[in-house]
Every structure is written in C-alpha cells, then in structure tokens.
Amino acid sequence: MTTSPDSRPTAPPATAAPTALRQRLAELRGPGRPPRPLDARALAALAANPGCRRRVLLDGAGVDKGALATALGSPAAFGQSQFAIVRGHSFEARAKADGGTELVRLLHERLRDGTPAPEPGSVDVPDLTAGGPEGRTARTALALREATAAGRWALLDHPLLALPVSGTPAFLEPDAVVVHPDGSWTVVEIKSFPVIDGAADPGKVGAAARQAAVYVLALEELAARTAGGDTARVRHEILLVCPKDFANVPVAELVDVRKPRATTRRQLARLARVEDIAAALPAGTTFDLRPAEDGGTATRPAEELAAAVEAVDAAYAPECLAACELAFHCRARARSEGAVAALGRGLRGELGGLTTVESVLAAALDGTAGGAAAGGHAVPGAPADAAADPAADPTVVALRRAAALRSEALALAPVPVPVAAPAPALAGTEAACR
C-alpha cells in the first residue's frame, strides 16, 4: 500500500505569532529600548483597573511610563524614597541572614500544626542562578520539584515565576517561597513597615496581600504545568514578615489571600489582549522618545507623543494617582474633557449614562428655574429615552430633585448684609496714640 504526500498547506511554526508580536511591541517601545519588566505591584494595580487599555498596552509592551510621562510634561510625583528602599533591603537581609532558618521558624510558629520545629541547618537553600529570565524561571521550577520530592524544609530566595498576562509573560520575583516537608508551598512577603503593639497599617497590609496574591497565582500556574496539575499544593495563606515596633527584629503573621487572589484572577482574565490593542492602532504609532546621545533626554515633540498616547483608550480614576506614572497626564485630559470619571469611580457609577459634567448639569437644571431660564431641554450625553421621557431615567430624576431642593434651600437662606470696610486711620491719630 502506497501513500501520497500530504498536499495540505503546512501550518506555520508555533513561534511565528509570538515573534511577530515581539517585533510589534519592540516597534512601540522604539529601537534599542529594552522592555521594562512588570512586577507584582504593577500587576496588582493593572488588575484593579482592567478597563484601561492604555495601561494594558504600555505595560505589555514594556514601555517606560515614567519617562513617557516626563516627556509629556506630566511627570509622576510618587515613588519610594531612597531611605525606604535602603531600609527595606537592610531588613530583608537581616531576616534571611541565617540561611532562612528564622523565616521558616516564624512560619512554623504561625502554623501551630504540632510538627517539630526546624533545627539549625535543616533548611535547604537551593541555588537559583541561571542566565536570563527564561533560564531563571526554568531553574526555579526545577528547584521546586526537587525540594518537594526531598520532603524537607526548603527556602527559595528570590525565585523567578512567570505569569501570562494579556498574551505576554510577566516575570515576577517574590521575596521567598518556602517548601514544606509535606510538599506544600508558601509565599513569603517581607515588608519594612512596622508592626506596632501587634497591629500594622491596614492599608499597607492590604496592598501587601494584593501583591502576594499575584505571586500565588504565578505559583499556581507553575504547579499546573509541573506538578501534575496539583494547584492545591500552593497554600492560600502567605507569610507577611515585618519589623517589630521600630526595631529590625522580624515578626510574622499569616495573611489569607483567597479574596484578593480571586479578584486579581478575575480582573486579569478581563484584560484585553495586547496584540488586539496593538492591531487597532493607526499605522506608524510608536511611543519612541527618540532619546538624545545622553540616553535620557527625549527629543521627540510632546505633541507627537500625546497623539500616540491618545490613540489608546484610557479609563482614568483618582486611584490611578497612586499606581500609574501616566495618571497626571490622564487626569489633565479627563478634566479638560469634563469627564465625570475624574471625580471617582463611585460617582461615575451613580450617574449611569451621563459621562460628562456638562451633561450632568444640563440634566439637573432642565425643568428647574435655572434650566428654564437657560431655555434648554436637551441633555447631552443622556440616554435617548431620557430626552423624550425624563421619568424613564432615574438618574435624571434624582438630579432634578436634588437641584430643586438646592434652589429651595438657597431661597430660604438669609441674604448676607455687606459689611462696610473700616475707614483708614488718620496720620495724626496714629501719632497721638503713641
């Protein structure tokens, strides 16, 4: 029996699409510009605002948003101080100074599972050195498999994990991962904010939990690929290590991250894919700053950069000011357009289809004394059925009711009586008083 060669077209290599995407993202960054890596803090902020396609594209392409904001004339005014960074590195080094035994001891104390405490020298610390991010992630996966099979305590110091985000891998580096003798894994997050009298700043603890939840997701992704799909080995409680009071003595507590993990997973799944956003851009769009010979000064006109940035839709909210380098540029644009989103997500949600301050004021004044004086009845930005029947939109009804109550309150308020300015003192009077 003879067989003829398959005449069907040969499928393109599996690496063709990723290669084309990498080339497109490199064009967006500019020639010779290395991608800026994503960290867990940026991913947590990205997941908190999944509707911002601008940040998805810029983060996915590895664009330096800080340098871009400076070139646009709206530099970011936030970030950690050098003192905080040095203090954090110093505290982390002290917490790991004994080869990880202290961290494992703190974790064992918080578990309270009745198992014997780890003895000095009983904690394995595998070498995770490798070349490049791909090599380091592969070395981390191998070390986790070996430590799990050994059935001993092990501490992976600064492992590198990969998490797919919008079609591109994000490389994440937690402070440490502890492998238990039973084969389970715990993320260790070391922070420099203090625990005073047994309590820490709830806002900072929440931010640390959201950041650690990203690491948990990355570990679950790794477990699904290398541990036979057993994601249950990743514990849902992370060990948060902080200095006690104002000393450098480490104290730890277990923090449940199931809720932020579920929220982050859901939000990351809602993100648009980077290649889809890049494909919708006008031809020739790039965020290249065209740096001068010093490598830092941007020579590209700010108008061109602004046009490239505005080609991608943004979803600005006041919370962006603490998490995104482009927040000040987006806020200025939102204010110039009169967008309601600049006033907060809560208010934006309450106003429904009214997306601009102008449309809100028009809806509130239409049918009142102020609206009748203006002679306007159309509500720009409001739903079409509200223009024909205002009672069909409860938001418009509530705004008009609030405007009517305000008018009544102002009508009942007493009219302020102007106070005459005191007469200037005579020159002779001042001399006589002396």
NUMILO-485402 format. One record per residue (C-alpha): residue number from 0; z, x, y. Coordinates in pm, 1 decimal. Each point is the difference from the previous one (the first is absolute). Layout:
# NUMILO-485402
{k=NUM | w=Z | u=X | v=Y}
...
***
This chain:
# NUMILO-485402
{k=0 | w=0.0 | u=0.0 | v=0.0}
{k=1 | w=-101.5 | u=139.0 | v=334.7}
{k=2 | w=146.3 | u=-75.2 | v=337.1}
{k=3 | w=-171.6 | u=26.4 | v=332.9}
{k=4 | w=166.3 | u=155.1 | v=300.5}
{k=5 | w=188.7 | u=-238.0 | v=224.3}
{k=6 | w=-235.6 | u=-96.9 | v=280.4}
{k=7 | w=271.5 | u=-153.4 | v=217.1}
{k=8 | w=73.7 | u=180.7 | v=328.3}
{k=9 | w=271.7 | u=256.0 | v=-26.4}
{k=10 | w=322.3 | u=-96.9 | v=174.1}
{k=11 | w=91.1 | u=222.9 | v=292.1}
{k=12 | w=284.0 | u=240.8 | v=-52.6}
{k=13 | w=347.6 | u=-144.0 | v=51.9}
{k=14 | w=63.4 | u=256.2 | v=271.4}
{k=15 | w=-295.5 | u=-106.3 | v=215.1}
{k=16 | w=180.7 | u=-278.3 | v=186.2}
{k=17 | w=320.1 | u=199.2 | v=65.1}
{k=18 | w=-207.1 | u=294.6 | v=119.2}
{k=19 | w=-195.3 | u=-220.8 | v=241.3}
{k=20 | w=325.5 | u=-150.0 | v=127.0}
{k=21 | w=152.8 | u=344.4 | v=55.6}
{k=22 | w=-307.8 | u=104.5 | v=194.9}
{k=23 | w=18.0 | u=-314.2 | v=216.2}
{k=24 | w=368.9 | u=52.6 | v=70.3}
{k=25 | w=-67.0 | u=364.3 | v=87.7}
{k=26 | w=-262.4 | u=-117.9 | v=249.4}
{k=27 | w=255.0 | u=-234.1 | v=157.7}
{k=28 | w=250.1 | u=287.7 | v=41.0}
{k=29 | w=-258.9 | u=241.2 | v=134.8}
{k=30 | w=-144.7 | u=323.8 | v=-140.0}
{k=31 | w=256.0 | u=250.4 | v=-119.9}
{k=32 | w=296.0 | u=-233.5 | v=51.3}
{k=33 | w=228.4 | u=-8.3 | v=-306.1}
{k=34 | w=141.6 | u=-341.1 | v=-95.1}
{k=35 | w=348.3 | u=-74.5 | v=120.9}
{k=36 | w=207.6 | u=-88.7 | v=-307.5}
{k=37 | w=180.3 | u=-331.4 | v=-29.1}
{k=38 | w=372.9 | u=3.4 | v=-62.0}
{k=39 | w=231.6 | u=-273.3 | v=-124.3}
{k=40 | w=120.5 | u=-83.5 | v=350.7}
{k=41 | w=-356.4 | u=-61.8 | v=117.1}
{k=42 | w=-75.4 | u=-207.2 | v=-309.0}
{k=43 | w=308.8 | u=-213.4 | v=55.8}
{k=44 | w=-109.8 | u=-61.5 | v=360.0}
{k=45 | w=-355.5 | u=-71.4 | v=-116.5}
{k=46 | w=124.9 | u=-253.5 | v=-253.4}
{k=47 | w=208.2 | u=-168.3 | v=270.2}
{k=48 | w=-320.0 | u=-80.7 | v=195.6}
{k=49 | w=-274.1 | u=-59.2 | v=-258.9}
{k=50 | w=-223.4 | u=-185.6 | v=245.1}
{k=51 | w=-70.6 | u=310.4 | v=209.6}
{k=52 | w=-337.9 | u=122.1 | v=-125.6}
{k=53 | w=3.7 | u=273.3 | v=262.9}
{k=54 | w=301.4 | u=171.7 | v=-148.3}
{k=55 | w=-128.6 | u=-48.7 | v=-355.9}
{k=56 | w=-321.6 | u=181.9 | v=87.9}
{k=57 | w=157.2 | u=278.0 | v=207.8}
{k=58 | w=272.5 | u=68.5 | v=-256.5}
{k=59 | w=-243.0 | u=-24.5 | v=-290.2}
{k=60 | w=-238.2 | u=243.9 | v=168.4}
{k=61 | w=283.0 | u=238.0 | v=85.4}
{k=62 | w=-62.0 | u=-13.9 | v=376.1}
{k=63 | w=268.2 | u=161.8 | v=215.3}
{k=64 | w=110.2 | u=-309.2 | v=192.6}
{k=65 | w=233.8 | u=202.2 | v=222.6}
{k=66 | w=-281.6 | u=222.7 | v=125.7}
{k=67 | w=-225.7 | u=-304.9 | v=33.9}
{k=68 | w=260.3 | u=-184.4 | v=209.7}
{k=69 | w=42.0 | u=303.8 | v=226.1}
{k=70 | w=-377.2 | u=23.0 | v=52.4}
{k=71 | w=-5.6 | u=-371.0 | v=88.4}
{k=72 | w=264.7 | u=53.5 | v=267.2}
{k=73 | w=275.5 | u=-187.9 | v=-184.9}
{k=74 | w=202.3 | u=267.4 | v=-179.7}
{k=75 | w=265.8 | u=-104.8 | v=-245.2}
{k=76 | w=350.8 | u=27.7 | v=141.4}
{k=77 | w=199.2 | u=0.6 | v=-320.7}
{k=78 | w=79.6 | u=231.1 | v=-287.5}
{k=79 | w=284.1 | u=201.0 | v=-145.4}
{k=80 | w=158.7 | u=267.8 | v=213.3}
{k=81 | w=-0.8 | u=358.1 | v=-118.2}
{k=82 | w=378.7 | u=-14.7 | v=-24.1}
{k=83 | w=-18.3 | u=-296.6 | v=-238.4}
{k=84 | w=-265.1 | u=172.5 | v=-212.5}
{k=85 | w=202.2 | u=322.5 | v=-25.5}
{k=86 | w=316.8 | u=-194.1 | v=-79.3}
{k=87 | w=-179.6 | u=-196.4 | v=-270.3}
{k=88 | w=-141.0 | u=312.6 | v=-164.7}
{k=89 | w=339.3 | u=170.1 | v=14.1}
{k=90 | w=178.5 | u=-295.2 | v=-159.1}
{k=91 | w=-262.4 | u=-36.2 | v=-273.6}
{k=92 | w=24.6 | u=370.9 | v=-83.5}
{k=93 | w=378.0 | u=-28.4 | v=-27.4}
{k=94 | w=-21.2 | u=-307.1 | v=-223.8}
{k=95 | w=-233.1 | u=187.6 | v=-237.8}
{k=96 | w=163.7 | u=342.7 | v=27.5}
{k=97 | w=152.2 | u=-3.7 | v=-350.7}
{k=98 | w=-321.9 | u=-72.2 | v=-184.3}
{k=99 | w=31.3 | u=-376.6 | v=20.8}
{k=100 | w=331.4 | u=-28.5 | v=-185.3}
{k=101 | w=173.6 | u=-159.1 | v=300.6}
{k=102 | w=-272.6 | u=-260.9 | v=45.5}
{k=103 | w=8.4 | u=-89.0 | v=-368.7}
{k=104 | w=380.9 | u=-16.9 | v=12.4}
{k=105 | w=-13.2 | u=-239.1 | v=296.0}
{k=106 | w=-250.5 | u=-215.8 | v=-186.5}
{k=107 | w=212.8 | u=0.2 | v=-315.1}
{k=108 | w=307.8 | u=-105.3 | v=199.5}
{k=109 | w=-183.7 | u=-296.2 | v=150.1}
{k=110 | w=-143.7 | u=-112.1 | v=-335.6}
{k=111 | w=345.9 | u=-47.5 | v=-160.3}
{k=112 | w=-160.3 | u=-41.1 | v=-341.8}
{k=113 | w=266.2 | u=187.9 | v=-197.3}
{k=114 | w=-224.3 | u=292.6 | v=-94.6}
{k=115 | w=138.5 | u=355.3 | v=26.5}
{k=116 | w=-43.9 | u=168.0 | v=336.5}
{k=117 | w=-260.0 | u=277.2 | v=23.5}
{k=118 | w=143.6 | u=348.2 | v=-35.1}
{k=119 | w=-103.9 | u=300.0 | v=213.1}
{k=120 | w=-327.2 | u=141.0 | v=-127.1}
{k=121 | w=-87.6 | u=-314.9 | v=-195.9}
{k=122 | w=-258.3 | u=-123.6 | v=251.2}
{k=123 | w=-358.4 | u=118.3 | v=-50.8}
{k=124 | w=-205.4 | u=75.5 | v=311.0}
{k=125 | w=-365.6 | u=40.7 | v=-105.2}
{k=126 | w=-244.2 | u=204.4 | v=204.1}
{k=127 | w=-247.5 | u=-229.7 | v=177.8}
{k=128 | w=-213.5 | u=269.7 | v=159.2}
{k=129 | w=-374.6 | u=-66.6 | v=-17.0}
{k=130 | w=-308.4 | u=33.3 | v=216.5}
{k=131 | w=-112.6 | u=-290.8 | v=216.3}
{k=132 | w=125.4 | u=-359.1 | v=1.2}
{k=133 | w=-187.2 | u=-91.9 | v=-319.3}
{k=134 | w=152.7 | u=298.3 | v=-181.0}
{k=135 | w=349.1 | u=-82.6 | v=124.0}
{k=136 | w=-25.6 | u=-365.0 | v=-105.6}
{k=137 | w=-118.7 | u=106.6 | v=-345.1}
{k=138 | w=284.0 | u=252.7 | v=-26.0}
{k=139 | w=251.3 | u=-269.5 | v=103.7}
{k=140 | w=-131.8 | u=-237.3 | v=-267.7}
{k=141 | w=28.7 | u=272.0 | v=-264.4}
{k=142 | w=355.2 | u=91.9 | v=110.1}
{k=143 | w=107.2 | u=-365.1 | v=-16.3}
{k=144 | w=-136.5 | u=-35.7 | v=-351.9}
{k=145 | w=169.6 | u=319.3 | v=-117.2}
{k=146 | w=333.9 | u=-87.6 | v=162.7}
{k=147 | w=-9.3 | u=-352.0 | v=-143.5}
{k=148 | w=-65.5 | u=132.0 | v=-349.9}
{k=149 | w=278.5 | u=261.6 | v=29.3}
{k=150 | w=274.6 | u=-264.6 | v=31.3}
{k=151 | w=194.3 | u=201.0 | v=262.7}
{k=152 | w=80.8 | u=-31.3 | v=366.5}
{k=153 | w=-283.7 | u=141.5 | v=212.6}
{k=154 | w=-61.5 | u=21.0 | v=373.0}
{k=155 | w=-354.2 | u=14.1 | v=134.5}
{k=156 | w=25.5 | u=158.3 | v=344.9}
{k=157 | w=-268.8 | u=-132.7 | v=236.2}
{k=158 | w=-242.9 | u=-132.6 | v=-261.4}
{k=159 | w=-339.3 | u=-124.4 | v=116.0}
{k=160 | w=-110.7 | u=-351.7 | v=-91.2}
{k=161 | w=-327.2 | u=-183.4 | v=59.2}
{k=162 | w=-28.3 | u=-365.6 | v=98.9}
{k=163 | w=-338.1 | u=-172.7 | v=49.4}
{k=164 | w=-13.3 | u=-165.1 | v=342.1}
{k=165 | w=-308.3 | u=-190.9 | v=115.3}
{k=166 | w=-215.1 | u=184.2 | v=-250.6}
{k=167 | w=116.3 | u=350.5 | v=90.0}
{k=168 | w=288.9 | u=200.2 | v=-150.5}
{k=169 | w=306.4 | u=65.3 | v=215.0}
{k=170 | w=209.1 | u=300.6 | v=-103.7}
{k=171 | w=373.1 | u=-55.2 | v=37.1}
{k=172 | w=284.8 | u=249.3 | v=-25.9}
{k=173 | w=349.0 | u=-141.9 | v=-60.4}
{k=174 | w=302.4 | u=220.1 | v=52.1}
{k=175 | w=79.1 | u=-3.3 | v=-372.5}
{k=176 | w=-35.3 | u=-196.5 | v=-322.5}
{k=177 | w=274.7 | u=8.0 | v=-264.0}
{k=178 | w=-86.0 | u=-43.7 | v=-367.0}
{k=179 | w=289.0 | u=-152.0 | v=-200.9}
{k=180 | w=79.6 | u=96.2 | v=-359.4}
{k=181 | w=-113.3 | u=-350.1 | v=-104.5}
{k=182 | w=-347.2 | u=66.0 | v=146.9}
{k=183 | w=31.9 | u=-209.6 | v=317.4}
{k=184 | w=-93.2 | u=127.8 | v=347.6}
{k=185 | w=187.2 | u=-34.1 | v=330.8}
{k=186 | w=-134.1 | u=77.1 | v=346.7}
{k=187 | w=232.0 | u=204.3 | v=223.1}
{k=188 | w=-31.4 | u=-41.9 | v=376.3}
{k=189 | w=191.1 | u=248.3 | v=220.3}
{k=190 | w=59.0 | u=-98.4 | v=362.8}
{k=191 | w=191.7 | u=172.5 | v=279.3}
{k=192 | w=149.3 | u=-310.6 | v=165.7}
{k=193 | w=375.8 | u=-13.8 | v=-67.2}
{k=194 | w=209.7 | u=-239.6 | v=-205.3}
{k=195 | w=305.8 | u=-60.3 | v=218.7}
{k=196 | w=308.3 | u=-155.3 | v=-161.9}
{k=197 | w=-212.1 | u=-109.2 | v=-295.0}
{k=198 | w=-267.0 | u=-177.2 | v=207.9}
{k=199 | w=-340.6 | u=109.1 | v=132.2}
{k=200 | w=-240.1 | u=-143.1 | v=255.6}
{k=201 | w=-157.4 | u=-306.0 | v=-171.8}
{k=202 | w=-330.9 | u=53.3 | v=178.4}
{k=203 | w=-27.5 | u=358.0 | v=-121.2}
{k=204 | w=104.1 | u=-95.4 | v=-353.1}
{k=205 | w=-267.2 | u=-270.9 | v=-2.2}
{k=206 | w=-266.0 | u=244.2 | v=119.1}
{k=207 | w=104.3 | u=247.4 | v=-270.2}
{k=208 | w=-18.7 | u=-276.2 | v=-263.1}
{k=209 | w=-352.5 | u=-99.1 | v=108.7}
{k=210 | w=-108.8 | u=362.8 | v=-12.4}
{k=211 | w=155.1 | u=51.6 | v=-343.6}
{k=212 | w=-167.0 | u=-319.8 | v=-124.1}
{k=213 | w=-336.2 | u=169.6 | v=54.6}
{k=214 | w=112.9 | u=287.2 | v=-223.6}
{k=215 | w=111.0 | u=-250.1 | v=-265.1}
{k=216 | w=-345.1 | u=-161.5 | v=7.7}
{k=217 | w=-164.0 | u=341.1 | v=-40.2}
{k=218 | w=228.9 | u=82.5 | v=-293.9}
{k=219 | w=-84.3 | u=-333.1 | v=-162.5}
{k=220 | w=-368.4 | u=78.6 | v=44.9}
{k=221 | w=55.5 | u=334.9 | v=-172.5}
{k=222 | w=202.5 | u=-158.8 | v=-280.7}
{k=223 | w=-274.5 | u=-255.9 | v=-59.0}
{k=224 | w=-251.0 | u=282.3 | v=-51.1}
{k=225 | w=204.6 | u=260.7 | v=-185.0}
{k=226 | w=294.6 | u=-171.9 | v=-166.4}
{k=227 | w=-183.1 | u=-255.8 | v=-208.6}
{k=228 | w=17.3 | u=-257.7 | v=276.1}
{k=229 | w=379.8 | u=-5.4 | v=-5.6}
{k=230 | w=75.0 | u=-56.0 | v=368.8}
{k=231 | w=351.2 | u=-118.8 | v=-89.9}
{k=232 | w=112.4 | u=362.9 | v=-26.4}
{k=233 | w=-10.9 | u=14.5 | v=385.0}
{k=234 | w=340.2 | u=-123.4 | v=119.4}
{k=235 | w=6.3 | u=-256.6 | v=278.9}
{k=236 | w=302.8 | u=165.4 | v=164.3}
{k=237 | w=-54.9 | u=319.0 | v=199.4}
{k=238 | w=267.4 | u=255.9 | v=84.3}
{k=239 | w=44.5 | u=29.4 | v=377.6}
{k=240 | w=177.5 | u=324.5 | v=94.6}
{k=241 | w=142.0 | u=45.1 | v=350.8}
{k=242 | w=261.2 | u=223.3 | v=168.5}
{k=243 | w=353.2 | u=-135.4 | v=-4.5}
{k=244 | w=132.7 | u=-71.2 | v=349.4}
{k=245 | w=-117.7 | u=289.6 | v=221.1}
{k=246 | w=22.9 | u=277.3 | v=-258.2}
{k=247 | w=-267.7 | u=130.2 | v=-234.5}
{k=248 | w=180.4 | u=-124.3 | v=-309.5}
{k=249 | w=-241.9 | u=-221.8 | v=-197.1}
{k=250 | w=98.7 | u=-353.0 | v=-93.7}
{k=251 | w=-226.7 | u=-235.3 | v=-193.0}
{k=252 | w=-47.0 | u=-367.1 | v=-77.5}
{k=253 | w=-241.4 | u=-197.5 | v=-216.3}
{k=254 | w=-235.0 | u=-227.3 | v=197.1}
{k=255 | w=-193.4 | u=-282.0 | v=-165.6}
{k=256 | w=-364.6 | u=16.5 | v=114.0}
{k=257 | w=-144.9 | u=-287.7 | v=-202.8}
{k=258 | w=-56.1 | u=-217.1 | v=307.1}
{k=259 | w=-168.2 | u=266.1 | v=220.3}
{k=260 | w=-197.6 | u=117.8 | v=-303.9}
{k=261 | w=-137.1 | u=-350.1 | v=-63.7}
{k=262 | w=-76.6 | u=-46.9 | v=369.3}
{k=263 | w=-175.9 | u=335.1 | v=26.0}
{k=264 | w=-201.0 | u=-62.0 | v=-317.1}
{k=265 | w=-113.9 | u=-339.4 | v=129.0}
{k=266 | w=-91.5 | u=132.3 | v=343.0}
{k=267 | w=-188.6 | u=301.8 | v=-133.1}
{k=268 | w=-198.5 | u=-230.2 | v=-227.8}
{k=269 | w=-107.1 | u=-199.2 | v=308.1}
{k=270 | w=-142.4 | u=301.8 | v=176.3}
{k=271 | w=-374.5 | u=4.1 | v=45.6}
{k=272 | w=-179.5 | u=282.0 | v=-175.7}
{k=273 | w=-86.3 | u=300.5 | v=213.4}
{k=274 | w=-362.2 | u=7.5 | v=-111.1}
{k=275 | w=-47.5 | u=-365.7 | v=99.6}
{k=276 | w=134.2 | u=64.7 | v=349.5}
{k=277 | w=-206.6 | u=318.7 | v=39.1}
{k=278 | w=-316.2 | u=-179.4 | v=-113.2}
{k=279 | w=43.6 | u=-263.8 | v=273.7}
{k=280 | w=14.4 | u=258.0 | v=279.7}
{k=281 | w=-297.5 | u=50.4 | v=232.9}
{k=282 | w=-225.9 | u=288.9 | v=-94.9}
{k=283 | w=118.9 | u=332.5 | v=134.3}
{k=284 | w=361.3 | u=-103.2 | v=52.9}
{k=285 | w=234.1 | u=297.1 | v=-21.6}
{k=286 | w=348.0 | u=92.8 | v=119.7}
{k=287 | w=-89.6 | u=364.9 | v=48.3}
{k=288 | w=189.4 | u=143.8 | v=299.9}
{k=289 | w=-244.1 | u=292.3 | v=35.0}
{k=290 | w=282.0 | u=249.8 | v=51.8}
{k=291 | w=-53.8 | u=300.1 | v=223.4}
{k=292 | w=16.0 | u=358.6 | v=-120.7}
{k=293 | w=379.9 | u=-9.0 | v=10.0}
{k=294 | w=-12.6 | u=-265.7 | v=-274.0}
{k=295 | w=227.6 | u=-243.6 | v=180.5}
{k=296 | w=-163.2 | u=-117.6 | v=324.2}
{k=297 | w=-229.3 | u=-300.3 | v=-45.7}
{k=298 | w=-332.4 | u=22.3 | v=185.2}
{k=299 | w=-142.4 | u=-337.5 | v=-99.6}
{k=300 | w=7.6 | u=-258.0 | v=281.1}
{k=301 | w=284.2 | u=-249.6 | v=-30.3}
{k=302 | w=-244.4 | u=-287.6 | v=51.1}
{k=303 | w=-191.7 | u=95.3 | v=-314.8}
{k=304 | w=319.7 | u=30.2 | v=-201.7}
{k=305 | w=124.6 | u=-334.7 | v=129.8}
{k=306 | w=-327.7 | u=-165.7 | v=-102.2}
{k=307 | w=30.3 | u=147.3 | v=-349.9}
{k=308 | w=361.1 | u=-115.5 | v=-32.5}
{k=309 | w=-77.5 | u=-350.6 | v=127.2}
{k=310 | w=-275.4 | u=-31.6 | v=-259.9}
{k=311 | w=277.6 | u=-58.3 | v=-254.5}
{k=312 | w=220.7 | u=-308.7 | v=27.6}
{k=313 | w=369.8 | u=56.8 | v=62.9}
{k=314 | w=303.2 | u=-224.5 | v=-50.5}
{k=315 | w=246.7 | u=119.2 | v=262.4}
{k=316 | w=365.7 | u=-100.3 | v=-6.0}
{k=317 | w=296.3 | u=144.4 | v=194.5}
{k=318 | w=132.3 | u=145.4 | v=-326.8}
{k=319 | w=-296.5 | u=238.9 | v=2.7}
{k=320 | w=162.3 | u=195.5 | v=284.2}
{k=321 | w=244.3 | u=157.3 | v=-245.2}
{k=322 | w=-249.3 | u=65.7 | v=-279.0}
{k=323 | w=-352.1 | u=74.1 | v=128.1}
{k=324 | w=-130.7 | u=269.0 | v=232.2}
{k=325 | w=-268.0 | u=-233.3 | v=140.8}
{k=326 | w=248.1 | u=-274.3 | v=87.8}
{k=327 | w=-2.9 | u=67.5 | v=375.7}
{k=328 | w=-379.0 | u=-13.9 | v=12.8}
{k=329 | w=-6.2 | u=-324.0 | v=-199.7}
{k=330 | w=275.9 | u=-150.4 | v=214.7}
{k=331 | w=-190.6 | u=75.2 | v=321.5}
{k=332 | w=-312.2 | u=-159.1 | v=-145.9}
{k=333 | w=191.3 | u=-307.3 | v=-119.9}
{k=334 | w=163.0 | u=-43.2 | v=341.5}
{k=335 | w=-331.6 | u=34.8 | v=183.7}
{k=336 | w=-147.4 | u=-271.9 | v=-221.7}
{k=337 | w=305.8 | u=-222.4 | v=43.2}
{k=338 | w=61.5 | u=-11.0 | v=-375.1}
{k=339 | w=307.9 | u=-192.1 | v=-110.4}
{k=340 | w=50.4 | u=253.7 | v=-281.7}
{k=341 | w=129.8 | u=247.0 | v=259.6}
{k=342 | w=308.5 | u=-221.6 | v=36.0}
{k=343 | w=98.0 | u=18.8 | v=-366.7}
{k=344 | w=-98.6 | u=-127.4 | v=-343.1}
{k=345 | w=255.0 | u=-282.5 | v=11.8}
{k=346 | w=-142.7 | u=-147.4 | v=318.5}
{k=347 | w=-354.5 | u=56.2 | v=-123.1}
{k=348 | w=77.2 | u=-202.5 | v=-310.3}
{k=349 | w=164.5 | u=-280.0 | v=200.2}
{k=350 | w=-305.7 | u=-45.0 | v=223.5}
{k=351 | w=-248.3 | u=-54.9 | v=-281.5}
{k=352 | w=-358.5 | u=-13.0 | v=125.9}
{k=353 | w=93.7 | u=99.0 | v=357.1}
{k=354 | w=-68.5 | u=373.1 | v=-1.3}
{k=355 | w=3.0 | u=87.1 | v=372.3}
{k=356 | w=253.9 | u=-43.8 | v=277.2}
{k=357 | w=-264.7 | u=-184.3 | v=204.3}
{k=358 | w=-51.4 | u=-259.0 | v=-273.2}
{k=359 | w=377.5 | u=-47.1 | v=-36.9}
{k=360 | w=46.8 | u=-60.5 | v=372.4}
{k=361 | w=-297.7 | u=-235.9 | v=8.6}
{k=362 | w=139.7 | u=-197.2 | v=-292.7}
{k=363 | w=344.8 | u=-20.1 | v=160.5}
{k=364 | w=-120.6 | u=-107.4 | v=346.1}
{k=365 | w=-268.4 | u=-245.8 | v=-105.8}
{k=366 | w=140.2 | u=-349.7 | v=54.3}
{k=367 | w=283.8 | u=118.7 | v=225.8}
{k=368 | w=15.4 | u=8.0 | v=376.1}
{k=369 | w=-113.8 | u=360.0 | v=4.6}
{k=370 | w=-286.5 | u=-68.8 | v=-238.6}
{k=371 | w=-113.2 | u=-307.1 | v=192.1}
{k=372 | w=-2.0 | u=196.4 | v=322.7}
{k=373 | w=-215.5 | u=262.1 | v=-165.6}
{k=374 | w=-229.9 | u=-275.6 | v=-123.1}
{k=375 | w=-42.3 | u=163.0 | v=-340.5}
{k=376 | w=10.9 | u=-174.8 | v=-332.9}
{k=377 | w=-171.5 | u=246.7 | v=-233.1}
{k=378 | w=228.5 | u=234.3 | v=-190.1}
{k=379 | w=-184.1 | u=327.9 | v=-63.4}
{k=380 | w=81.7 | u=144.1 | v=-339.3}
{k=381 | w=151.1 | u=-325.5 | v=-131.1}
{k=382 | w=-133.9 | u=-178.3 | v=-309.2}
{k=383 | w=-291.8 | u=-234.0 | v=60.5}
{k=384 | w=189.1 | u=-309.9 | v=-112.8}
{k=385 | w=276.5 | u=73.7 | v=251.9}
{k=386 | w=-248.4 | u=-23.0 | v=287.6}
{k=387 | w=-98.9 | u=-352.2 | v=-104.7}
{k=388 | w=348.9 | u=-109.8 | v=-103.0}
{k=389 | w=290.0 | u=218.4 | v=122.1}
{k=390 | w=239.9 | u=-185.3 | v=-228.4}
{k=391 | w=-189.8 | u=146.5 | v=-297.4}
{k=392 | w=140.7 | u=346.1 | v=70.2}
{k=393 | w=380.9 | u=12.3 | v=-9.4}
{k=394 | w=-3.4 | u=338.9 | v=173.0}
{k=395 | w=-174.3 | u=-145.3 | v=307.5}
{k=396 | w=238.8 | u=-296.8 | v=1.1}
{k=397 | w=303.2 | u=230.8 | v=-12.9}
{k=398 | w=-136.6 | u=217.8 | v=280.6}
{k=399 | w=-63.1 | u=-300.9 | v=224.1}
{k=400 | w=345.6 | u=-135.8 | v=-70.2}
{k=401 | w=154.3 | u=337.3 | v=89.0}
{k=402 | w=-204.7 | u=16.1 | v=320.9}
{k=403 | w=111.9 | u=-352.4 | v=96.8}
{k=404 | w=366.1 | u=86.2 | v=-58.0}
{k=405 | w=-40.8 | u=313.3 | v=209.3}
{k=406 | w=-154.6 | u=-199.2 | v=284.0}
{k=407 | w=287.6 | u=-250.2 | v=-9.9}
{k=408 | w=258.3 | u=278.2 | v=3.8}
{k=409 | w=-165.5 | u=168.2 | v=297.3}
{k=410 | w=-17.5 | u=-333.2 | v=187.5}
{k=411 | w=374.1 | u=-56.6 | v=-42.4}
{k=412 | w=96.4 | u=354.7 | v=95.8}
{k=413 | w=145.6 | u=37.8 | v=353.4}
{k=414 | w=-228.6 | u=158.5 | v=253.2}
{k=415 | w=137.7 | u=341.9 | v=93.8}
{k=416 | w=88.3 | u=33.6 | v=368.3}
{k=417 | w=-138.8 | u=319.6 | v=151.4}
{k=418 | w=269.2 | u=230.5 | v=133.4}
{k=419 | w=-70.5 | u=149.2 | v=339.8}
{k=420 | w=-2.6 | u=376.8 | v=13.8}
{k=421 | w=290.5 | u=154.6 | v=195.8}
{k=422 | w=-79.2 | u=103.9 | v=354.8}
{k=423 | w=-33.6 | u=374.6 | v=52.7}
{k=424 | w=311.2 | u=164.7 | v=139.7}
{k=425 | w=-9.9 | u=116.7 | v=360.1}
{k=426 | w=21.7 | u=368.6 | v=66.5}
{k=427 | w=301.5 | u=-46.8 | v=226.5}
{k=428 | w=187.7 | u=-200.2 | v=-261.3}
{k=429 | w=-17.6 | u=282.9 | v=-253.0}
{k=430 | w=126.8 | u=245.7 | v=259.4}
{k=431 | w=288.9 | u=-230.8 | v=98.6}
{k=432 | w=108.3 | u=-39.8 | v=-364.4}
{k=433 | w=40.5 | u=372.0 | v=-26.8}
***
